[in-house]
């Protein structure tokens, strides 16, 4: 027992000696890095600083942090609900991308009949869901679709809110090969994990509930997409605050105060005159007669409306540039000429065409999965048949331009064919190319 106490005393004395050696001498200051670390550690944690710098185990380096992603999604949804500009931006994307409808077809007639039945099923109603698909993609940058099937193999699709998906598990060597999705649950409930669709899964498990995930605005190496409104959220907030201030000031623009200057013999005389005028203030349009001892003037706010309109236009330009829309799409005419407005719209139409192609590919992939799930119950169905989804026209004027180009090319191709310069398939290829259409399979054959 004595030896143990002696060893503890010796260890304690050695620790004190080390602390004295490491302790800075009197008059010497600590390094700046150490001072900054002490200052940071001395700060009290609160709800705004507790999660700063935190990273979840499932977060990837190129994805937003989980708490930041959830906050951005909530902010985008709130902006869509209450901000007219945000609502209009999402509506414009949906109207151009899905407003013309989607045409579906398949190479195999039996497969086409089934996907048409799926498309028009009362529990699917895909024509109505197209707008929801586009809105969810624009608001969150992600589209999670849950698929379930009945006893006959008919699939039913439902949109899972992106904010309800907590994490995505993928292969360790490939983030694009997603395996499962964890959904948010209420406190006390069991964790909900749904598997991703995999084409090579066993037939008995292909009919289980699964989730398909699609994303837009996704950086390389990331699992999650980015909302269209994410870059302009702060500018939407600033524009709303600026506009609200202008409305409040304009409300008080016609408010004014009378200032009466006079020589009073005492403070009581001034107060008596003020009470007299306050009890019977002059009404609008009335005539006021006073002697030369009183001078009346009016105090009114100066709004400087011209300078304020320039500030508002600058903020609105930043919003329009962030979402890829010209100002005349947001009720702000840039020019009085039609040519300038049409030229400004071409980059926007290209953006809408890109989003439409992405949505068409997503629908083709969805229909392919639906067809494969049906093939488990109907082996005669060709599950690997090609499926085509085509969107409506983005810009109506393109039809006139393509028609003119096709007409001129048709006459030129026919003349070249008659002279033996090109054969008939090449002439058809040129004509279809200039009208912007794909050559049908029947023509190719």
Secondary structure by P-SEA (a helix, b strand, c coil): caaaaaaaaaaaaaaaaaaaaacccccccccaaaaaaaaaaacccccccccccccccccccccccaaaaaaaaaaaaaaaaccaaaaaaaaaaaaaacccbbbbbcccaaaaaaaaaaaaccccccccaaaaaaaaaaaccbbbbbbbbccccbbbbbbccccccccccccccccccccbbbbbbcccccbbbbbccccccccccccccbbbbbbccccccccbbbbcccccaaaaaaaaaaaaaaaaaaaaccbbbbbbbbbbccaaaaaaaaaaaaaccccccbbbbbcccbbbbbbbbbcaaaaaaaaaaaaaaaaaaaaccccccccccccccaaaaaaaaaaaaaaaaaaaaaaaaaaaaaaaaaaaaaaaaccccccccbbbbbbccccaaaaaaaaaaaaaaaaaaaaaaaaccccaaaaaaaaaaaacccccccccc
